Amino acid sequence: MTIGGSIALIIIGAILAYAVSYEFSGIDIRLVGVILMIGGLIGLVIGIVRIVSARRSVERRPPPAVREEHYYEDDYRRPY
């Protein structure tokens, strides 16, 4: 689950838990909203942990040394 999907679950769950007053027989809408919010929070935490661990696993190596060589044409040593 991506971070965006987790945030969407949190938003949908909050809407169901706090803004919807419709009632189904046998289904508690507020409980469904709370479950969605908890699932979204767990997904958000897992997504953030994955991002942080992926950044740590990248090996930080210094750039390779560059060897510069310059060749000059020595005009003063050439016999004329």
N, C-alpha and C positions, 0 to 999 in steps of 0.2 A: 504494500500500500504506500502510495506516495504521500508526501506532506500535504499536498493540495487535497487529496482524497480524505485525509484525516481531518483537515480543517472543515471540509464539506460535511463530514459526519458529525462533527461537533456542532456546526451551525444547524443542521437539520434536527439533531437531537435537542438542542436548546429551543428551537421553535416548537417541537412537539411537546416538550416538557413544560414550557412556560407560556406559550402563546395560543395553543389550540385548546378549545374547551369542548370539542366534539367528543362524544362518547360512543364506543362500540360495545356491544354486549360480549363479554368474555375477554376483552382486550383493554388493558390499562395503557392509554396513550402516554401518560406521564412516565410510566415505567419504561416503555419502549424508547422514549426520548432520553432518559437517563442512561439506558444501556447503550444507545448510539453514542452519547457523549463519552462514556467510559471507553468504548471501543475506539473512538477517534483519538482520545488522549493516549491510549496505549500505542496506537499506530503512529502518532506524532512523536512520541518518545523513541520508538524503534527507528523511525526515519532519521531523527536527529543523531542518534547513536551511530547509525550506519554512515552518515555523512562525516561525522567526527572521526570515526575509525578509518575511513577511506583516506582522509587527509593525513592522518598520522602514518599510514602505511607507505606513503610516497617517500622514497628515499631522497634525502636532500644531499646531493653531491655538488661539490664545487664545479664550475664549468671547466672543461679541459683546458690545459695550458696551450696557448697559441704560440707557435714558433714562427717568428718573422725572419725572413731572409731577404736581404737587399743586394742586388747585383748592380754594380755601377760600371759603366764603360769608362775605362781609364784612357782618355785621349792623350794625356801627356806622356805616357809610356810607349806609345806606338811610334815606331820609326816612320818618318815621313819620306 
